[in-house]
Amino acid sequence: MPVVNRINAFAEDMTAWRRHLHTIPELGLECHETAAFVAERLRAFGVDELHEGIATTGIVAIIEGQGEGPTIGLRADMDALPIHEATGKDYASTREGKMHACGHDGHTTMLLGAARYLAETRNFAGRVALIFQPAEETGGGAGVMVEEGIMERFDIAQVYGIHNAPGFDEGAFYTTPGPIMAAVDEFHIHIKGKGGHGAMPHDTRDPVVAACGIATAIQTIVSRNHVATQDLVVSVTQIHTGSADNVIPETAYINGTVRTFDREVQAMVMRRMQQIVDGQAASYDVSAELDYEVGYPATINDPAKTETAIAAASEVVGAAQVHGDYGREMGAEDFSYMLEKRPGAYLFLGAGEGAGLHHPEYDFNDEIAPLGASFFARIVERAQPAGGK
C-alpha cells in the first residue's frame, strides 16, 4: 500500500505549512508562535481535545477513534537552532541567528498531515494523542512533558517518533530494535593554578600543562577502562586558557561530551573521570573541579513495537525501503524520555542528498513529508485497528 492518497492530496498544503514554520524558528521551550500556528491548524482539522501550555509551549491534541481502545502517542519536535541560515531560500528564517537546521519544521508538518487525515477518517479504535514538543535541541522538552504527566494524564500506552535523515536514501525508513541512539552527558572541568611570567614558570602552578595532562588522561577511559565491545565515546571538545605568549594564566577550562548505552558504563566513566581530575590536579599542584552533567538517556526501541513500526512503514514505501536492522548510533535524542515511560519506536526517514543536519545550508526535503505523515497514520491504523481486526 503506497503513500496514503488522501495525505498526498494535500501535500501542497503541507509544503506551505512547513515553509511558513521555517520562516519563524524559535528556540527551546519558547516556541510560542509555532505552537499557535499548530493549534490553529488542529482546531481547523476538528480534533476532539486540544491541550496547550504543556512544558511552556507544548501541545497534546486528542482524536477519538471508533469505539473503546487504548491511546497511541505520536510525537513531533518543534524547536529550531541558534544558527545563521545560509540557504538563500525565499522562505528562509526571518529571525536573525535562528533557523530550522534540523528539520523540526518538517517533523511538525508530518504530524499535522497525519492529524488532518486521522481527524477526517477515524479508522482506528481508541484514541490518538498528537504530541507537539518544544526544546528537543536544548532543555529536554520531552522530559519536561513526561514530568508534567502527559503519559498518565492522557493514558498513552505506546509512542512513536520520526527524524529526517539527510544523506540516507530518500523515502527509506531506518530503525532497529533495542538501543538506537546513545545517552549524552557533558563535563566541565575548571582548573585553577597560579599565573605568572612565561619566562619564570618555576614561580607558577601552570594550569595549561595540567589541562593537557587531564585531557590526555581522560582518553584512557575509552582505551583502558571499558570493554572494547561496548560502545563508548568520550570526547574533549573545548580547552580555553591563556591570553598572551609570555603569560602563564591563572585558570583553564575543559569541556566535552560522553556517549553511552549502558548505565554501568556511564557510572564507570563518571567515577574514572573524577579520579583522573583529582589525581592529575594533585600531580600538577593545581586545583580542579569536575562538573559532570547527566543528559538525555539512551533511546531504546521496544522490539515488539519496532516490528509494528516496520510493518507500517513497509505499507507506505514497500518492504525493500525499510531497514529494520539499521543498528545504533552515538547521537542522542530526548524522545528517549518518552520511551523510558512507554514502549514504542523511533525511526529515521531518509531525506536524500543535501546539507547535513545542523548545517547553515540545510533545508528539509518537502517530498518526504507525505511519507512521514502516512507512516504516522498507518501505525495508528495497524496498532489500533477499528473493529479489533
Secondary structure, 3 states (H helix, E strand, C coil): CCCCHHHHHCHHHHHHHHHHHHHCCCCCCCCHHHHHHHHHHHHHHCCCEEEEEECCCEEEEEEECCCCCCEEEEEEECCCECCCCCCCCCCCCCCCCCECCCCHHHHHHHHHHHHHHHHHHCCECCEEEEEEECCCCCCCHHHHHHHCCHHHHCCEEEEEEEEEEECCCCCCEECCCEEEECEEEEEEEEEECECEECCCHHHCECHHHHHHHHHHHHCHHHHHCCCCCCCEEEEEEEEEECCCCCEECCEEEEEEEEEECCHHHHHHHHHHHHHHHHHHHHHHCCEEEEEEEECCCCEEECHHHHHHHHHHHHHHHCHHHEECCCCCECCCCCCHHHHHHCCEEEEEEEEECCCCCCCCCCCCCHHHHHHHHHHHHHHHHHHCEHHHC
